[in-house]
């Protein structure tokens, strides 16, 4: 055991279908990766390069657990996303080899304090307080990838209290999984345990205490939470 002043915080571990758990290292999030969502937020998408923000691993909330409504916001939003789990090391990897470091996929919710994010944008400040906070990354059990099968035809959907709010094909992403991994690995050395939240389609909106959220992508394990 290392000699530390106090016990290190435990590493969040995501369940995996039929396998040992996946310990989370870092969480990278892709911004504006669906053109319709960018449009609803008042932005245009360009193909120059994707852009990213991050969430702490300690923002993870496992699917099935309640999410306490976070402090200092009056406008908590849902953003349903495909999560890509990395199990290899990648530095400046090519698109052709990008899938070699993908362990599997999952359903995730990038919860956002939209009012704090908007205030940061207005002042050209970082989005940290709007995006990286306790329980802001709700992640379902992961599904190992099946070889290099194309998952673009899978439908992403989020229901709130049984009513569909978000629905899109994964093929609608502006930047593909291969492109994201190749570009991100030119900025960071990706390591086993990293997660990539690949962006959300249109239909984001506010949730309040008592709302029940359920997100699905194909036959991956659903991501579920109740706001309390």
C-alpha positions as CSV (number, residue, x, y, z in Angstrom):
1,X,0.0,0.0,0.0
2,X,1.3,3.5,-0.8
3,X,2.0,5.8,2.1
4,X,-0.7,8.5,1.7
5,X,-2.2,11.0,4.0
6,X,-5.6,9.5,3.5
7,X,-7.0,6.6,1.4
8,X,-7.1,7.3,-2.4
9,X,-10.5,7.6,-3.8
10,X,-11.6,4.3,-5.4
11,X,-11.5,4.0,-9.2
12,X,-15.0,3.9,-10.7
13,X,-15.7,0.5,-12.3
14,X,-18.3,0.0,-15.0
15,X,-20.0,-3.4,-15.2
16,X,-19.4,-5.4,-18.4
17,X,-21.7,-8.0,-19.9
18,X,-20.2,-11.4,-19.2
19,X,-16.8,-10.2,-18.1
20,X,-14.9,-8.4,-15.3
21,X,-15.5,-4.8,-14.6
22,X,-14.0,-1.9,-16.6
23,X,-12.0,0.6,-14.4
24,X,-12.4,4.1,-15.6
25,X,-9.4,6.3,-16.2
26,X,-10.5,9.5,-18.1
27,X,-13.7,10.5,-19.8
28,X,-13.4,12.5,-23.1
29,X,-16.5,14.0,-24.6
30,X,-17.0,15.1,-28.2
31,X,-18.9,18.4,-28.7
32,X,-21.4,19.1,-31.5
33,X,-21.0,15.7,-33.2
34,X,-24.6,15.7,-34.5
35,X,-25.5,18.5,-36.9
36,X,-29.1,18.7,-35.7
37,X,-28.0,19.2,-32.1
38,X,-25.5,21.8,-33.1
39,X,-28.2,23.6,-35.0
40,X,-30.6,23.5,-32.0
41,X,-27.9,25.1,-29.9
42,X,-27.3,27.8,-32.4
43,X,-24.1,26.5,-33.9
44,X,-22.9,25.3,-37.3
45,X,-20.8,22.2,-37.7
46,X,-17.6,22.3,-39.7
47,X,-15.4,19.4,-40.7
48,X,-12.1,21.0,-39.8
49,X,-11.7,19.0,-36.6
50,X,-13.7,17.6,-33.7
51,X,-13.5,19.4,-30.4
52,X,-13.5,17.9,-26.9
53,X,-14.2,18.6,-23.2
54,X,-13.6,16.2,-20.3
55,X,-15.3,14.8,-17.3
56,X,-13.6,13.4,-14.2
57,X,-13.8,9.7,-13.7
58,X,-15.3,10.5,-10.3
59,X,-18.3,12.1,-12.1
60,X,-19.5,8.5,-13.0
61,X,-22.8,7.4,-11.7
62,X,-23.7,3.8,-12.5
63,X,-26.9,3.1,-14.4
64,X,-29.8,2.2,-12.1
65,X,-28.8,4.6,-9.4
66,X,-30.7,7.8,-8.6
67,X,-29.2,11.1,-9.6
68,X,-29.5,13.8,-7.0
69,X,-30.4,17.2,-8.7
70,X,-27.1,19.1,-8.7
71,X,-26.5,22.4,-6.8
72,X,-26.4,25.9,-8.4
73,X,-28.5,25.1,-11.4
74,X,-32.1,25.7,-12.5
75,X,-31.6,24.0,-15.9
76,X,-30.3,20.5,-15.7
77,X,-30.3,18.9,-19.2
78,X,-30.0,15.3,-20.5
79,X,-27.7,14.4,-23.4
80,X,-27.9,10.7,-24.5
81,X,-24.7,9.4,-26.1
82,X,-22.8,6.3,-27.3
83,X,-19.9,5.5,-25.0
84,X,-16.8,4.0,-26.5
85,X,-14.5,2.1,-24.1
86,X,-10.7,1.9,-24.8
87,X,-8.6,-1.1,-23.7
88,X,-5.3,-0.4,-25.6
89,X,-2.7,2.3,-25.8
90,X,-2.9,4.7,-28.8
91,X,-0.7,7.6,-29.7
92,X,-1.3,9.2,-33.1
93,X,-3.0,6.1,-34.3
94,X,-4.4,5.9,-37.8
95,X,-8.0,5.6,-38.7
96,X,-7.3,2.2,-40.2
97,X,-6.1,0.9,-36.8
98,X,-8.3,2.9,-34.5
99,X,-10.8,0.0,-33.8
100,X,-7.9,-2.1,-32.5
101,X,-8.0,-0.2,-29.2
102,X,-11.8,-0.3,-28.8
103,X,-13.0,-2.8,-26.1
104,X,-16.7,-2.2,-26.4
105,X,-19.7,0.2,-26.3
106,X,-22.3,1.4,-23.8
107,X,-25.1,3.8,-23.3
108,X,-24.4,7.0,-21.4
109,X,-25.9,10.3,-20.3
110,X,-23.8,13.5,-20.4
111,X,-25.8,15.5,-17.8
112,X,-25.3,19.2,-18.2
113,X,-26.0,22.3,-16.0
114,X,-27.1,24.2,-19.1
115,X,-27.4,27.6,-17.4
116,X,-23.8,27.4,-16.0
117,X,-22.6,26.2,-19.4
118,X,-24.3,29.1,-21.2
119,X,-22.8,31.6,-18.7
120,X,-19.4,30.2,-19.3
121,X,-19.8,30.4,-23.1
122,X,-21.0,34.0,-22.8
123,X,-17.8,34.9,-21.0
124,X,-15.6,32.7,-23.2
125,X,-14.7,30.6,-20.2
126,X,-14.2,26.8,-19.9
127,X,-17.3,24.6,-19.5
128,X,-16.1,22.7,-16.5
129,X,-18.9,23.8,-14.0
130,X,-21.6,23.0,-16.6
131,X,-20.2,19.6,-17.6
132,X,-17.9,18.2,-15.0
133,X,-19.7,17.7,-11.6
134,X,-20.9,15.0,-9.3
135,X,-22.9,12.2,-11.1
136,X,-22.7,14.0,-14.4
137,X,-21.6,10.9,-16.4
138,X,-24.3,8.2,-16.1
139,X,-22.9,5.0,-17.7
140,X,-24.6,1.7,-18.3
141,X,-22.9,-1.8,-18.4
142,X,-20.6,-2.1,-21.4
143,X,-21.0,-4.6,-24.2
144,X,-17.7,-6.0,-25.8
145,X,-17.5,-5.2,-29.5
146,X,-18.2,-8.0,-32.0
147,X,-15.0,-7.9,-34.1
148,X,-15.2,-4.7,-36.2
149,X,-18.9,-4.9,-36.9
150,X,-20.4,-1.6,-38.1
151,X,-22.8,-0.2,-35.5
152,X,-23.9,2.8,-37.6
153,X,-27.4,1.4,-38.2
154,X,-28.1,1.2,-34.5
155,X,-30.7,3.7,-33.1
156,X,-29.9,5.8,-30.1
157,X,-33.0,6.8,-28.1
158,X,-33.8,8.6,-24.9
159,X,-37.2,8.4,-23.1
160,X,-38.1,10.7,-20.2
161,X,-41.2,9.4,-18.3
162,X,-42.0,7.1,-21.2
163,X,-42.0,9.9,-23.8
164,X,-39.3,9.9,-26.5
165,X,-37.1,13.0,-26.4
166,X,-34.0,12.0,-28.5
167,X,-33.8,9.5,-31.4
168,X,-31.1,9.2,-34.1
169,X,-29.0,6.7,-36.0
170,X,-25.4,6.4,-34.9
171,X,-24.5,6.9,-38.5
172,X,-25.7,10.5,-38.1
173,X,-22.6,11.4,-36.2
174,X,-20.5,14.1,-37.9
175,X,-17.3,12.4,-36.8
176,X,-17.1,8.5,-36.9
177,X,-15.6,6.4,-34.1
178,X,-12.5,5.8,-36.2
179,X,-12.1,9.5,-36.9
180,X,-12.6,10.5,-33.3
181,X,-10.1,8.0,-31.9
182,X,-7.5,8.9,-34.6
183,X,-7.8,12.7,-33.9
184,X,-8.0,12.4,-30.1
185,X,-4.9,10.2,-30.0
186,X,-3.0,13.0,-31.8
187,X,-3.7,15.2,-28.7
188,X,-3.5,12.6,-25.9
189,X,-2.0,9.1,-25.5
190,X,-5.2,7.1,-25.0
191,X,-4.9,4.4,-22.4
192,X,-6.8,1.3,-21.2
193,X,-9.7,2.6,-19.1
194,X,-10.4,5.7,-21.1
195,X,-14.0,6.4,-22.2
196,X,-15.2,8.5,-25.1
197,X,-18.7,10.0,-25.0
198,X,-19.3,10.6,-28.7
199,X,-21.9,13.4,-28.7
200,X,-25.6,13.8,-28.6
201,X,-28.3,14.3,-31.2
202,X,-31.1,16.9,-31.2
203,X,-33.8,16.9,-28.5
204,X,-31.8,17.8,-25.4
205,X,-33.9,19.3,-22.7
206,X,-34.5,20.0,-19.1
207,X,-35.3,17.4,-16.4
208,X,-36.6,17.9,-12.9
209,X,-36.9,15.9,-9.7
210,X,-39.0,12.8,-10.2
211,X,-38.2,12.4,-13.9
212,X,-37.3,8.9,-15.0
213,X,-34.8,8.6,-17.8
214,X,-34.1,5.5,-20.0
215,X,-31.7,5.5,-22.9
216,X,-31.1,2.7,-25.3
217,X,-28.8,1.9,-28.3
218,X,-29.6,-1.4,-30.1
219,X,-29.3,-4.3,-27.6
220,X,-26.7,-2.6,-25.4
221,X,-27.7,-2.4,-21.7
222,X,-30.0,0.6,-21.2
223,X,-28.9,3.5,-19.2
224,X,-31.5,4.4,-16.5
225,X,-31.8,6.9,-13.7
226,X,-34.4,8.9,-11.7
227,X,-33.7,12.5,-10.8
228,X,-34.2,13.0,-7.1
